[in-house]
Amino acid sequence: MTYYNDEHAALYADGFIALAVAEDAAVAVGELMQGLPASLRCFQDQAVRAAASVALNVAEGSGRRGRERKRFYQVAHASAREAKSAVRIVVRLNAIDQARGRKAVDLLDRAAALTWRLWTGAKTTRLPIASAGATGAPWRPNKRATLDASV
């Protein structure tokens, strides 16, 4: 999925990339979770709602001020982590293709990194690298590294 094509330039002329990434993640999770077996529908519902919550809270938070704004960004960050966990569980249960699941997890990782930055007001953060999820290690922000401009 491309973030910086002409369509996105028109939609996000204000440069609010966090919202673009969150919306892309919500769409990716929604498409990924379609057609799960009935026994896994609880994960489908939870993942789709959490991924949508990321985008909706980023959008709503951008219209607020002060502590209220930070609270919306905090909820968006937590929702990104929740959706990521649901997707990883479904992948581990072999209910969806691992490569497609990885793409959704990567988008959710980026959304989590950007919402963490919005929430905390940090000037820098560490974005997860592609191989970080394979180790199973949890993602933790690193204030010393710089934000990857390719996000």
N, C-alpha and C positions, 0 to 999 in steps of 0.2 A: 504494500500500500504506500502510495506516495503522499507526502505531506505538503510539498511545496509546488504543486502544479497550478495552472491558471485558475482552476475551479476554487482551490483553497485560497489563492491570492484574493479572489473576489469576495469570498465568504469571510475571510479573516484579514481584512485590510488593516485592522487595528493592530495586527501582529500578535494577537493573543494565542500563541502556539499551544499553550496548555489546554485550552478548550478544544482545539483541532485534534490534538492527540487523544484527549479523553473521548471525544465523539467517535474517532476512528476505532478506539478500543471497544466502545460499546457496540458498534456495528459488527466488529470482528467477533466478539463474544456471542452476540445474538445469532449470527450466521453459523458459528461453530457449534452451538448447543442445540440447533434444530435437529429433530429426529432421534433424540436419545431414547433408549428403552424406558418403559414406564417405571421401572425400578430406580432409575436415576433422575427422574423428573424433578426431584427436590433440588438437585445440584443445578439443573438447568434453570429453574426459577430463581434460585439464589444468585447464581453467577450473572444472569441477565439483569436482574434488579440492581445488584451491586455495581456492575459496569455502567449501567445507565445513571446510577446515583453519582458516579464520579463526574460525568459531564454536567449533570443538572446542578450539582453543588458548586462546581467551578463557575458555571454561568450565573447562578444566583449570588454567589459570594462576590463576584466582580461588581455587582450592583450595590453592595453593602459597604459599610465603613467600620474601621476600628476592630474591636474584639469580635464583633459579629461576623465580619469578613473572614477573620482568621478561623473562626469556628467552622464556617462552611468549608474552607480549604482543608481543615483538619478532618472533617467528615469525608471529604472527597478522597483524601489520602488513605484513610482507613478502608473506604469502600474499594479502592484500587487493590489493596492488599487482600481483601476478602474475595474479590472476584478472581484474582490470581490464584489463590488457594483452591477455590472451587474448580477452576480449569485444570490445575495440576492434578487434583484428585481424580477427575474424570479421565484424564490422559493415563494416569497410573492404573485405572481400572480397564484400560484398553477399549473404552467406549468411543473414543475419537482418535483420529490420526495424530501421531505425536508431532509431526512437522507442522500441521495446522495449529495444534495446541501451543506449540512453541512460539509461533508468530503472535498469537493472542497474548501469551504471557509476556513477550517482549514489549508489546504495546502497553500492557498494564504496568510493566516495570517503568517504562518511560513516563506514563501518567503518574505513577507513584512518586517518581523523582521530581517531576515538575510540581505536583501538588505539595510535596514536602517543602520545596523551595518557596512556593507561594505562602504556605502556612507559617513557616518560620521566618520568612523574610531574608533567608540566607542569600548571599551574593553568589555562592558557589555550591555545588553538590557533585556527588559522584553518580554518574549514570551506570546502571548495570551493563556489563559487557555480555556479549552473546553466550559465552561459555559459563558465566557465573551461575545460571540456573541449573546446569548439569551437575554441579557439585552438591546441590541440595542445601548449600549454605544460605542462611537468610540474608536479605539485602539490608544493609545499614548505611545511612548517609555518611559521607565523609566530607567534612567541611573544608578540607585542605585541597581537594582536587577541583578542577575547573569544570564548568558545565560544558558538555559536548555541544558544539554549535550545530551539529547535524541533526539534532532532535527537532 
